[in-house]
């Protein structure tokens, strides 16, 4: 079961570790209007996932009921919503730890398009707004509240969107089904050794998972500039968040290879 670490000679119970430090970049709070840089996420995982070996079992998540949607923070324009959502799914189900899928992750829900403070229900956001309007304009106060209100993550899941995506083989919903199936059938992706490659590269996130002769090679482009793929030539491509193959890793492209 997940939450246990398997090694060659023992099985040890480990504490499940919840860290929320990766949800915002250093120096920012969720009420700041800024663009999240995924290179920070890479540094966070490199620092923590191996450091906790033998002491704790990490959790893998990007959303919860207290934070705005991650895909909206990474790309506020919405241009790469579906691609980013699939990239985050790849990381969630191929890194070491227990994945937590928050409601709406599987259909790519982004921040809501609230138009006025009258649409906000979150008591924390309303309290912040009441304080802000004492010193700034109502427009400026609402803009700050809009950046971090918890209501973004608390609006109902649109069930009609789920039905629509279930019928589309290329949808995020079905991408989740594929990546979950790969993880469930592959002990290496749960208990395997985690090795990070090129750790100093800011936007190229590459790592391997290996256990008992089975291995996976995962690479992800965390930026918008095209990057060269360094996958082993004999590796089998299992999952990609773009429809068509390419020689290069396109913006926010993620690939999972079987590298046995």
MIZAPA-763659 format. One record per residue: residue in one letter; x, y, z of N, C-alpha, C in turn. Coordinates in nm, 2 decimals, always signed. Each point is the difference from the previous one (the first is absolute). Layout:
BEGIN
 residu    n_x    n_y    n_z   ca_x   ca_y   ca_z    c_x    c_y    c_z
      A      X      Y      Z      X      Y      Z      X      Y      Z
...
This chain:
BEGIN
 residu    n_x    n_y    n_z   ca_x   ca_y   ca_z    c_x    c_y    c_z
      X  +0.08  -0.12  +0.00  -0.08  +0.12  +0.00  +0.09  +0.12  +0.00
      X  -0.05  +0.11  -0.05  +0.07  +0.13  +0.00  +0.01  +0.05  +0.15
      X  +0.10  +0.07  +0.03  +0.03  +0.04  +0.14  +0.10  -0.09  +0.06
      X  +0.05  -0.10  -0.07  +0.10  -0.09  +0.04  +0.12  +0.01  -0.10
      X  +0.12  -0.01  +0.05  +0.11  +0.00  -0.09  +0.06  -0.14  -0.01
      X  +0.01  -0.05  -0.12  +0.06  -0.13  -0.02  +0.15  +0.01  -0.03
      X  +0.08  -0.07  +0.06  +0.14  -0.01  -0.04  +0.03  -0.15  -0.02
      X  +0.13  -0.03  -0.02  +0.04  -0.14  -0.03  -0.02  -0.09  +0.12
      X  +0.01  +0.05  +0.12  +0.01  -0.09  +0.11  -0.10  +0.04  +0.12
      X  -0.08  +0.10  -0.02  -0.10  +0.03  +0.11  -0.12  +0.08  -0.05
      X  -0.10  +0.00  +0.07  -0.12  +0.09  -0.02  -0.02  +0.08  +0.12
      X  -0.01  +0.13  -0.01  +0.00  +0.09  +0.12  -0.12  +0.09  -0.01
      X  -0.08  +0.01  +0.11  -0.11  +0.10  +0.00  +0.06  +0.14  +0.01
      X  -0.06  +0.09  -0.08  +0.05  +0.13  -0.01  -0.12  +0.10  +0.03
      X  +0.03  +0.12  +0.05  -0.10  +0.10  +0.02  -0.03  +0.07  -0.13
      X  -0.13  +0.02  -0.02  -0.05  +0.07  -0.12  +0.03  +0.15  +0.02
      X  +0.08  +0.06  -0.09  +0.04  +0.14  +0.02  -0.08  +0.09  -0.10
      X  -0.07  +0.10  +0.06  -0.07  +0.10  -0.07  +0.08  +0.13  +0.00
      X  +0.04  +0.05  -0.11  +0.07  +0.13  -0.01  -0.08  +0.09  -0.10
      X  -0.02  +0.12  +0.04  -0.08  +0.09  -0.08  +0.09  +0.11  -0.06
      X  +0.13  -0.01  +0.02  +0.10  +0.10  -0.03  +0.01  +0.01  -0.16
      X  -0.03  -0.10  -0.07  +0.01  +0.01  -0.15  -0.12  +0.07  -0.07
      X  -0.10  +0.03  +0.08  -0.12  +0.06  -0.07  +0.02  +0.14  -0.03
      X  +0.09  +0.07  +0.06  +0.03  +0.14  -0.03  +0.15  +0.01  -0.01
      X  +0.05  +0.09  -0.09  +0.14  +0.02  -0.01  +0.05  +0.09  +0.12
      X  +0.13  -0.02  +0.04  +0.05  +0.08  +0.11  -0.02  +0.15  -0.02
      X  -0.04  +0.07  +0.11  -0.02  +0.14  -0.01  -0.14  +0.04  -0.04
      X  -0.09  -0.10  -0.03  -0.13  +0.03  -0.05  -0.10  -0.07  +0.09
      X  -0.12  +0.06  +0.01  -0.11  -0.06  +0.06  -0.11  -0.03  -0.10
      X  -0.10  -0.07  +0.03  -0.10  -0.03  -0.10  -0.08  +0.12  -0.04
      X  +0.00  +0.11  +0.07  -0.07  +0.12  -0.04  +0.09  +0.09  -0.08
      X  +0.12  -0.05  -0.04  +0.08  +0.08  -0.09  -0.03  -0.04  -0.15
      X  -0.01  +0.10  -0.08  -0.02  -0.02  -0.14  +0.13  -0.02  -0.07
      X  +0.04  -0.12  -0.03  +0.13  -0.03  -0.06  -0.01  -0.13  -0.08
      X  +0.10  -0.03  -0.08  +0.00  -0.12  -0.08  +0.10  -0.10  +0.06
      X  -0.05  -0.12  +0.03  +0.07  -0.10  +0.07  +0.11  -0.06  -0.10
      X  +0.12  -0.01  +0.05  +0.11  -0.06  -0.09  +0.02  -0.14  +0.04
      X  -0.02  -0.10  -0.09  +0.01  -0.14  +0.03  +0.14  -0.04  +0.03
      X  +0.10  +0.08  -0.03  +0.14  -0.04  +0.04  +0.01  +0.00  +0.15
      X  -0.08  +0.08  +0.07  +0.00  -0.01  +0.15  -0.05  -0.13  +0.04
      X  -0.10  -0.05  -0.06  -0.05  -0.13  +0.03  +0.10  -0.11  -0.01
      X  +0.08  +0.01  -0.11  +0.11  -0.10  -0.02  +0.10  +0.01  +0.12
      X  +0.04  +0.12  +0.04  +0.09  +0.01  +0.11  -0.06  -0.06  +0.13
      X  -0.12  +0.03  +0.02  -0.07  -0.05  +0.12  +0.00  -0.15  +0.00
      X  -0.03  -0.07  -0.11  +0.00  -0.14  +0.01  +0.14  -0.06  +0.01
      X  +0.09  +0.06  -0.07  +0.14  -0.05  +0.01  +0.05  +0.01  +0.14
      X  -0.04  +0.11  +0.07  +0.05  +0.02  +0.14  -0.07  -0.10  +0.10
      X  -0.13  -0.02  -0.02  -0.08  -0.07  +0.10  -0.02  -0.15  -0.02
      X  -0.02  -0.04  -0.13  -0.04  -0.14  -0.02  +0.10  -0.10  +0.04
      X  +0.13  +0.03  -0.02  +0.10  -0.10  +0.04  +0.05  +0.03  +0.14
      X  -0.01  +0.12  +0.05  +0.04  +0.03  +0.13  -0.08  -0.07  +0.11
      X  -0.13  -0.03  -0.04  -0.08  -0.06  +0.09  +0.00  -0.16  +0.00
      X  +0.09  -0.05  -0.08  +0.01  -0.15  -0.01  +0.03  -0.06  +0.13
      X  -0.08  -0.10  +0.04  +0.02  -0.07  +0.12  -0.06  +0.07  +0.12
      X  -0.05  +0.12  -0.01  -0.06  +0.08  +0.11  -0.14  +0.03  -0.02
      X  -0.04  +0.02  -0.13  -0.14  +0.04  -0.02  -0.04  -0.04  -0.14
      X  -0.13  +0.00  -0.03  -0.06  -0.04  -0.13  -0.07  +0.13  -0.04
      X  +0.04  +0.05  -0.12  -0.06  +0.13  -0.04  -0.14  -0.01  -0.06
      X  -0.06  +0.11  -0.01  -0.13  +0.01  -0.07  +0.02  +0.08  -0.12
      X  -0.07  -0.03  -0.11  +0.01  +0.07  -0.13  -0.13  +0.06  -0.03
      X  -0.01  +0.13  +0.00  -0.12  +0.07  -0.04  +0.03  +0.14  -0.04
      X  -0.10  +0.06  -0.07  +0.02  +0.14  -0.05  -0.12  +0.09  +0.04
      X  -0.11  -0.06  +0.04  -0.12  +0.08  +0.04  -0.06  -0.06  +0.12
      X  -0.07  +0.09  +0.07  -0.08  -0.04  +0.11  -0.11  +0.11  +0.02
      X  -0.08  -0.01  +0.11  -0.12  +0.09  +0.01  +0.04  +0.14  +0.05
      X  +0.13  +0.02  +0.03  +0.04  +0.13  +0.05  +0.09  +0.08  -0.09
      X  +0.02  -0.05  -0.12  +0.09  +0.07  -0.10  -0.06  +0.02  -0.14
      X  +0.04  +0.10  -0.07  -0.04  +0.02  -0.14  +0.05  -0.12  -0.08
      X  -0.05  -0.02  -0.12  +0.04  -0.11  -0.08  +0.14  +0.02  -0.06
      X  +0.08  -0.11  +0.01  +0.14  +0.02  -0.04  +0.02  +0.03  -0.15
      X  -0.08  -0.06  -0.09  +0.01  +0.03  -0.14  -0.02  +0.15  -0.03
      X  -0.08  +0.06  +0.07  -0.03  +0.15  -0.02  +0.12  +0.08  +0.05
      X  +0.07  -0.05  +0.10  +0.12  +0.07  +0.05  +0.12  -0.01  -0.09
      X  +0.01  -0.12  -0.06  +0.11  -0.02  -0.10  -0.02  +0.07  -0.12
      X  -0.12  +0.00  -0.06  -0.03  +0.08  -0.12  -0.13  +0.07  +0.01
      X  -0.01  +0.12  +0.05  -0.12  +0.07  +0.01  -0.07  +0.02  -0.13
      X  +0.07  +0.00  -0.11  -0.07  +0.03  -0.13  -0.09  -0.12  -0.04
      X  +0.02  -0.12  +0.05  -0.08  -0.11  -0.03  +0.04  -0.07  -0.13
      X  +0.11  +0.05  -0.07  +0.04  -0.06  -0.13  +0.04  -0.15  +0.01
      X  +0.07  -0.03  +0.11  +0.05  -0.14  +0.02  -0.07  -0.08  +0.11
      X  -0.13  +0.04  +0.03  -0.07  -0.07  +0.11  +0.01  -0.15  -0.01
      X  -0.04  -0.06  -0.11  -0.01  -0.14  -0.01  +0.13  -0.07  +0.01
      X  +0.10  +0.06  -0.07  +0.14  -0.05  +0.00  +0.06  +0.00  +0.14
      X  -0.02  +0.12  +0.07  +0.05  +0.01  +0.14  -0.06  -0.10  +0.09
      X  -0.13  -0.01  -0.01  -0.08  -0.10  +0.08  +0.06  -0.14  -0.01
      X  +0.03  -0.04  -0.13  +0.05  -0.13  -0.02  +0.14  -0.01  +0.05
      X  +0.08  +0.10  -0.01  +0.14  +0.00  +0.05  -0.01  -0.02  +0.15
      X  -0.08  +0.07  +0.07  -0.01  -0.02  +0.15  -0.05  -0.14  +0.03
      X  -0.08  -0.06  -0.08  -0.05  -0.14  +0.02  +0.12  -0.09  -0.01
      X  +0.09  +0.02  -0.10  +0.12  -0.08  -0.01  +0.08  +0.00  +0.12
      X  +0.03  +0.13  +0.05  +0.08  +0.01  +0.12  -0.06  -0.07  +0.12
      X  -0.13  +0.02  +0.01  -0.07  -0.05  +0.12  +0.00  -0.16  +0.01
      X  +0.00  -0.06  -0.12  -0.01  -0.15  +0.00  +0.14  -0.07  -0.04
      X  +0.10  +0.08  -0.01  +0.13  -0.06  -0.03  +0.11  +0.03  +0.10
      X  -0.02  +0.10  +0.08  +0.09  +0.03  +0.11  -0.03  -0.09  +0.12
      X  +0.09  +0.00  +0.10  -0.02  -0.08  +0.11  -0.09  +0.07  +0.11
      X  -0.10  -0.07  +0.03  -0.09  +0.05  +0.10  -0.15  -0.04  -0.03
      X  -0.09  +0.04  +0.08  -0.14  -0.04  -0.02  -0.07  +0.11  -0.07
      X  -0.06  -0.02  -0.12  -0.07  +0.10  -0.07  -0.14  +0.03  +0.06
      X  -0.03  +0.13  +0.00  -0.13  +0.04  +0.05  -0.07  +0.08  -0.12
      X  -0.10  -0.05  -0.05  -0.07  +0.07  -0.11  -0.12  +0.08  +0.06
      X  +0.01  +0.13  -0.01  -0.11  +0.08  +0.06  -0.11  +0.02  -0.11
      X  -0.12  +0.02  +0.05  -0.11  +0.01  -0.09  +0.02  +0.10  -0.11
      X  -0.02  -0.04  -0.12  +0.02  +0.09  -0.11  +0.13  -0.02  -0.07
      X  +0.10  -0.05  +0.07  +0.13  -0.02  -0.06  -0.01  -0.08  -0.13
      X  -0.08  -0.11  +0.00  -0.01  -0.09  -0.10  -0.07  +0.05  -0.13
      X  -0.06  +0.12  +0.01  -0.07  +0.06  -0.12  +0.07  +0.14  -0.02
      X  +0.10  +0.03  +0.07  +0.08  +0.13  -0.03  -0.07  +0.12  +0.05
      X  -0.07  +0.00  +0.11  -0.07  +0.12  +0.05  +0.10  +0.11  +0.03
      X  -0.02  +0.12  -0.05  +0.08  +0.12  +0.03  -0.07  +0.09  +0.09
      X  +0.06  +0.12  +0.03  -0.06  +0.09  +0.09  -0.13  +0.06  -0.07
      X  -0.10  +0.02  +0.09  -0.13  +0.05  -0.05  +0.01  +0.15  -0.05
      X  -0.09  +0.03  -0.08  +0.00  +0.14  -0.06  -0.10  +0.08  +0.08
      X  +0.03  +0.03  +0.13  -0.08  +0.08  +0.08  +0.01  +0.15  -0.05
      X  -0.11  +0.07  +0.00  -0.01  +0.13  -0.06  -0.01  +0.11  +0.11
      X  -0.05  -0.03  +0.12  -0.01  +0.10  +0.10  +0.00  -0.07  +0.14
      X  +0.02  +0.08  +0.10  +0.01  -0.05  +0.14  -0.13  -0.06  +0.04
      X  -0.11  +0.03  -0.07  -0.13  -0.06  +0.04  -0.01  -0.15  -0.04
      X  +0.09  -0.04  -0.08  +0.00  -0.15  -0.04  +0.09  -0.08  +0.10
      X  +0.07  +0.07  +0.09  +0.09  -0.07  +0.09  -0.07  -0.04  +0.13
      X  +0.02  -0.13  +0.04  -0.07  -0.05  +0.12  +0.10  -0.02  +0.11
      X  +0.13  -0.02  -0.03  +0.10  -0.04  +0.10  +0.01  +0.11  +0.10
      X  -0.02  -0.03  +0.13  +0.01  +0.10  +0.11  +0.13  +0.06  +0.01
      X  +0.11  -0.07  -0.02  +0.13  +0.06  +0.01  +0.02  +0.10  -0.11
      X  -0.04  -0.02  -0.12  +0.01  +0.09  -0.11  -0.08  +0.13  +0.03
      X  -0.12  -0.02  +0.05  -0.09  +0.11  +0.03  +0.06  +0.09  +0.11
      X  +0.06  -0.06  +0.10  +0.07  +0.07  +0.10  +0.12  +0.08  -0.05
      X  +0.07  -0.06  -0.09  +0.12  +0.07  -0.06  -0.05  +0.12  -0.08
      X  -0.10  -0.02  -0.08  -0.06  +0.10  -0.08  -0.04  +0.12  +0.09
      X  -0.07  -0.03  +0.11  -0.05  +0.11  +0.09  +0.12  +0.08  +0.05
      X  +0.11  -0.06  +0.03  +0.12  +0.07  +0.05  +0.06  +0.08  -0.11
      X  +0.02  -0.06  -0.12  +0.07  +0.07  -0.11  -0.07  +0.12  -0.05
      X  -0.14  +0.00  +0.00  -0.07  +0.12  -0.05  +0.01  +0.12  +0.09
      X  +0.06  -0.02  +0.11  +0.02  +0.11  +0.09  +0.12  +0.09  -0.05
      X  +0.09  -0.06  -0.08  +0.12  +0.07  -0.04  +0.02  +0.00  -0.15
      X  -0.07  -0.09  -0.08  +0.02  +0.00  -0.14  -0.14  +0.00  -0.07
      X  -0.01  +0.02  -0.13  -0.12  +0.00  -0.07  -0.07  -0.14  +0.01
      X  -0.13  +0.00  -0.03  -0.08  -0.13  +0.00  +0.06  -0.09  -0.11
      X  +0.03  +0.06  -0.11  +0.06  -0.08  -0.11  +0.13  -0.06  +0.03
      X  +0.09  +0.07  +0.07  +0.13  -0.05  +0.04  -0.02  -0.11  +0.11
      X  -0.09  +0.02  +0.09  -0.03  -0.09  +0.10  -0.05  -0.13  -0.05
      X  -0.10  +0.01  -0.10  -0.05  -0.12  -0.06  +0.10  -0.08  -0.08
      X  +0.09  +0.07  -0.07  +0.11  -0.06  -0.07  +0.09  -0.09  +0.09
      X  +0.03  +0.05  +0.11  +0.08  -0.07  +0.10  -0.07  -0.12  +0.05
      X  -0.13  +0.02  +0.04  -0.08  -0.12  +0.04  -0.01  -0.10  -0.10
      X  -0.02  +0.04  -0.13  -0.01  -0.09  -0.11  +0.12  -0.09  -0.02
      X  +0.11  +0.05  +0.03  +0.13  -0.08  -0.02  +0.01  -0.12  +0.09
      X  -0.07  +0.01  +0.12  +0.02  -0.11  +0.10  -0.12  -0.06  +0.07
      X  -0.12  +0.04  -0.04  -0.11  -0.04  +0.07  -0.02  -0.16  -0.01
      X  -0.04  -0.05  +0.11  -0.02  -0.15  +0.01  -0.12  -0.04  -0.08
      X  -0.08  +0.09  -0.04  -0.12  -0.04  -0.08  +0.04  -0.06  -0.14
      X  +0.12  +0.03  -0.05  +0.05  -0.06  -0.13  -0.01  -0.15  +0.01
      X  +0.04  -0.05  +0.12  +0.01  -0.15  +0.01  -0.13  -0.06  +0.06
      X  -0.10  +0.08  +0.02  -0.12  -0.05  +0.07  -0.13  +0.01  -0.08
      X  +0.02  +0.04  -0.12  -0.12  +0.00  -0.09  -0.04  -0.14  -0.04
      X  -0.12  -0.03  -0.03  -0.04  -0.14  -0.03  +0.07  -0.05  -0.13
      X  +0.02  -0.13  +0.00  +0.06  -0.06  -0.12  -0.11  -0.01  -0.10
      X  +0.03  +0.04  -0.12  -0.10  -0.01  -0.11  -0.01  -0.14  -0.06
      X  -0.11  -0.07  +0.04  -0.01  -0.14  -0.03  -0.02  -0.02  -0.15
      X  -0.05  +0.10  -0.07  -0.02  -0.01  -0.15  +0.14  +0.00  -0.07
      X  +0.10  +0.06  +0.06  +0.13  +0.00  -0.05  +0.07  -0.13  +0.01
      X  -0.03  -0.07  +0.11  +0.05  -0.14  +0.02  -0.05  -0.09  -0.10
      X  -0.14  +0.01  -0.03  -0.06  -0.09  -0.10  +0.06  +0.03  -0.13
      X  +0.03  +0.13  -0.03  +0.06  +0.03  -0.13  +0.14  -0.05  -0.02
      X  +0.08  +0.01  +0.11  +0.14  -0.05  -0.01  +0.01  -0.15  +0.00
      X  -0.09  -0.07  +0.06  +0.00  -0.14  +0.00  -0.01  -0.06  -0.14
      X  -0.07  +0.08  -0.09  -0.02  -0.05  -0.14  +0.11  +0.04  -0.09
      X  +0.10  +0.08  +0.05  +0.11  +0.05  -0.08  +0.13  -0.07  +0.04
      X  +0.05  -0.09  -0.09  +0.12  -0.07  +0.04  +0.12  +0.08  +0.03
      X  +0.01  +0.12  -0.05  +0.11  +0.09  +0.02  -0.02  +0.10  +0.12
      X  -0.11  -0.02  +0.07  -0.03  +0.09  +0.11  +0.09  -0.02  +0.12
      X  -0.01  +0.10  +0.09  +0.08  -0.01  +0.12  -0.05  -0.11  +0.09
      X  -0.13  -0.02  +0.00  -0.06  -0.11  +0.08  +0.06  -0.13  -0.04
      X  +0.00  -0.03  -0.13  +0.06  -0.13  -0.05  +0.15  +0.00  +0.02
      X  +0.07  +0.11  +0.00  +0.14  +0.01  +0.02  +0.02  -0.05  +0.15
      X  -0.08  +0.05  +0.09  +0.02  -0.04  +0.14  -0.02  -0.15  +0.01
      X  -0.10  -0.06  -0.07  -0.02  -0.14  +0.01  +0.12  -0.08  -0.05
      X  +0.06  +0.05  -0.11  +0.12  -0.07  -0.05  +0.12  +0.01  +0.09
      X  +0.03  +0.11  +0.06  +0.11  +0.02  +0.08  -0.02  -0.07  +0.14
      X  -0.12  -0.01  +0.05  -0.03  -0.07  +0.12  +0.02  -0.15  -0.02
      X  -0.05  -0.05  -0.12  +0.01  -0.14  -0.03  +0.15  -0.04  -0.01
      X  +0.08  +0.08  -0.06  +0.15  -0.03  -0.01  +0.06  -0.01  +0.14
      X  -0.04  +0.10  +0.09  +0.06  +0.00  +0.13  -0.05  -0.12  +0.08
      X  -0.12  -0.04  -0.01  -0.06  -0.11  +0.08  +0.06  -0.13  -0.04
      X  +0.05  -0.01  -0.13  +0.05  -0.13  -0.04  +0.16  +0.00  +0.01
      X  +0.06  +0.11  +0.05  +0.14  +0.01  +0.00  +0.06  +0.03  +0.14
      X  +0.04  -0.10  +0.08  +0.05  +0.02  +0.13  +0.12  +0.10  +0.00
      X  +0.07  +0.01  -0.11  +0.12  +0.09  -0.01  -0.05  +0.14  +0.01
      X  -0.12  +0.04  -0.04  -0.05  +0.13  +0.01  -0.05  +0.04  +0.14
      X  -0.02  -0.10  +0.08  -0.04  +0.02  +0.14  +0.12  -0.01  +0.09
      X  +0.07  -0.11  +0.00  +0.10  -0.03  +0.10  +0.14  +0.02  -0.06
      X  +0.02  +0.02  -0.13  +0.13  +0.00  -0.06  +0.09  +0.11  +0.04
      X  +0.13  -0.02  -0.03  +0.10  +0.10  +0.02  -0.03  +0.12  -0.09
      X  +0.02  +0.12  +0.06  -0.02  +0.13  -0.08  +0.14  +0.06  -0.02
      X  +0.03  +0.02  -0.12  +0.13  +0.07  -0.04  -0.03  +0.12  -0.09
      X  +0.05  +0.12  +0.05  -0.02  +0.12  -0.08  +0.12  +0.02  -0.09
      X  -0.03  +0.03  -0.13  +0.11  +0.03  -0.10  +0.00  +0.15  -0.03
      X  +0.12  +0.05  -0.03  +0.01  +0.14  -0.03  -0.07  +0.09  +0.10
      X  +0.03  -0.01  +0.13  -0.07  +0.07  +0.11  +0.02  +0.15  -0.01
      X  +0.10  +0.05  -0.06  +0.03  +0.15  -0.01  -0.07  +0.06  -0.12
      X  -0.06  -0.07  -0.09  -0.07  +0.06  -0.11  -0.13  +0.05  +0.05
      X  -0.03  +0.12  -0.03  -0.12  +0.07  +0.06  -0.13  -0.05  -0.05
      X  -0.01  -0.03  -0.13  -0.13  -0.03  -0.06  -0.01  -0.15  -0.05
      X  +0.11  -0.07  +0.00  -0.01  -0.14  -0.05  +0.00  -0.09  +0.13
      X  -0.11  -0.07  +0.02  -0.02  -0.08  +0.12  +0.00  -0.14  -0.05
      X  +0.11  -0.08  +0.04  +0.02  -0.13  -0.05  +0.03  -0.09  +0.12
      X  -0.06  -0.11  +0.01  +0.03  -0.10  +0.11  -0.03  -0.14  -0.04
      X  +0.05  -0.10  +0.07  -0.03  -0.14  -0.03  -0.06  -0.06  +0.13
      X  -0.08  -0.10  -0.02  -0.05  -0.09  +0.11  +0.04  -0.14  -0.04
      X  +0.05  -0.07  +0.10  +0.05  -0.14  -0.03  -0.02  -0.09  +0.12
      X  -0.03  -0.13  -0.03  -0.02  -0.10  +0.11  +0.00  -0.13  -0.07
      X  +0.09  -0.09  +0.05  +0.00  -0.14  -0.04  +0.01  -0.02  -0.15
      X  +0.08  +0.07  -0.06  +0.02  -0.01  -0.15  -0.10  +0.07  -0.08
      X  -0.10  +0.07  +0.06  -0.09  +0.08  -0.08  +0.03  +0.14  +0.02
      X  -0.01  +0.08  -0.10  +0.04  +0.14  +0.01  -0.08  +0.09  -0.09
      X  -0.01  +0.13  +0.03  -0.08  +0.10  -0.07  +0.09  +0.12  -0.02
      X  -0.01  +0.07  -0.11  +0.07  +0.12  -0.03  -0.11  +0.11  -0.02
      X  +0.01  +0.10  +0.08  -0.11  +0.11  -0.01  +0.07  +0.13  -0.02
      X  -0.05  +0.07  -0.10  +0.06  +0.13  -0.03  -0.11  +0.10  -0.02
      X  +0.02  +0.13  +0.04  -0.10  +0.10  -0.01  +0.06  +0.14  -0.03
      X  -0.06  +0.07  -0.08  +0.05  +0.14  -0.03  -0.09  +0.09  +0.08
      X  +0.06  +0.07  +0.10  -0.07  +0.08  +0.09  -0.02  +0.15  -0.05
      X  +0.05  +0.02  -0.12  -0.01  +0.14  -0.05  -0.07  +0.00  -0.14
      X  +0.01  +0.12  -0.07  -0.06  +0.01  -0.13  +0.10  -0.01  -0.11
      X  +0.13  +0.00  +0.03  +0.10  -0.02  -0.11  +0.02  -0.14  -0.03
      X  +0.01  -0.04  -0.13  +0.02  -0.14  -0.04  +0.13  -0.05  +0.05
      X  +0.00  -0.12  +0.05  +0.12  -0.07  +0.06  +0.02  -0.13  -0.07
      X  +0.13  -0.04  -0.01  +0.03  -0.13  -0.06  -0.04  -0.11  +0.09
      X  -0.06  -0.11  -0.06  -0.03  -0.12  +0.07  +0.13  -0.08  +0.01
      X  +0.02  -0.06  +0.12  +0.12  -0.08  +0.02  -0.03  -0.14  +0.04
      X  -0.12  -0.04  -0.04  -0.05  -0.14  +0.03  +0.09  -0.10  -0.06
      X  +0.03  -0.11  +0.06  +0.07  -0.11  -0.06  -0.06  -0.05  -0.13
      X  +0.08  -0.02  -0.10  -0.06  -0.04  -0.13  -0.08  -0.13  +0.00
      X  +0.03  -0.09  +0.09  -0.07  -0.13  +0.01  -0.12  +0.01  +0.09
      X  -0.03  +0.11  +0.06  -0.11  +0.01  +0.10  -0.13  +0.01  -0.08
      X  -0.11  -0.05  +0.07  -0.13  -0.01  -0.06  -0.08  +0.12  +0.06
      X  -0.05  +0.08  -0.09  -0.09  +0.11  +0.05  -0.13  -0.05  +0.04
      X  -0.04  +0.02  +0.13  -0.12  -0.05  +0.05  -0.11  +0.11  +0.01
      X  +0.04  +0.12  +0.04  -0.09  +0.11  +0.02  +0.06  +0.13  -0.05
      X  -0.08  +0.09  -0.07  +0.04  +0.13  -0.03  -0.12  +0.09  +0.01
      X  +0.02  +0.13  +0.04  -0.11  +0.09  +0.01  -0.03  +0.08  -0.12
      X  +0.07  -0.03  -0.11  -0.03  +0.05  -0.14  -0.05  -0.11  -0.09
      X  -0.08  +0.03  -0.10  -0.06  -0.10  -0.08  +0.11  -0.07  -0.10
      X  +0.08  +0.09  -0.06  +0.09  -0.05  -0.10  +0.15  +0.00  +0.05
      X  +0.08  -0.09  -0.03  +0.14  -0.01  +0.04  +0.08  +0.11  -0.06
      X  +0.11  +0.04  +0.07  +0.09  +0.10  -0.05  +0.14  -0.03  +0.04
      X  +0.10  +0.06  -0.07  +0.14  -0.02  +0.04  +0.03  +0.08  +0.12
      X  -0.08  +0.10  +0.03  +0.03  +0.09  +0.11  -0.11  -0.01  +0.10
      X  +0.03  +0.04  +0.12  -0.10  +0.02  +0.11  -0.06  +0.14  -0.02
      X  -0.13  +0.00  -0.03  -0.07  +0.13  -0.02  -0.04  +0.06  +0.13
      X  -0.06  +0.12  +0.00  -0.03  +0.07  +0.13  -0.08  -0.10  +0.09
      X  +0.05  -0.02  +0.12  -0.06  -0.08  +0.11  -0.03  -0.14  -0.04
      X  +0.08  -0.05  -0.10  -0.01  -0.14  -0.04  +0.06  -0.10  +0.10
      X  -0.08  -0.11  +0.03  +0.05  -0.10  +0.09  -0.01  -0.14  -0.07
      X  +0.10  -0.08  +0.02  +0.00  -0.13  -0.06  +0.04  -0.11  +0.11
      X  -0.06  -0.11  -0.01  +0.04  -0.12  +0.08  +0.04  -0.11  -0.09
      X  +0.12  -0.05  +0.02  +0.05  -0.11  -0.08  +0.02  -0.12  +0.09
      X  -0.02  -0.12  -0.06  +0.04  -0.12  +0.06  +0.14  -0.03  -0.05
      X  +0.10  -0.01  +0.10  +0.14  -0.01  -0.04  +0.06  -0.13  +0.04
      X  -0.07  -0.11  +0.00  +0.06  -0.13  +0.04  +0.10  -0.04  -0.10
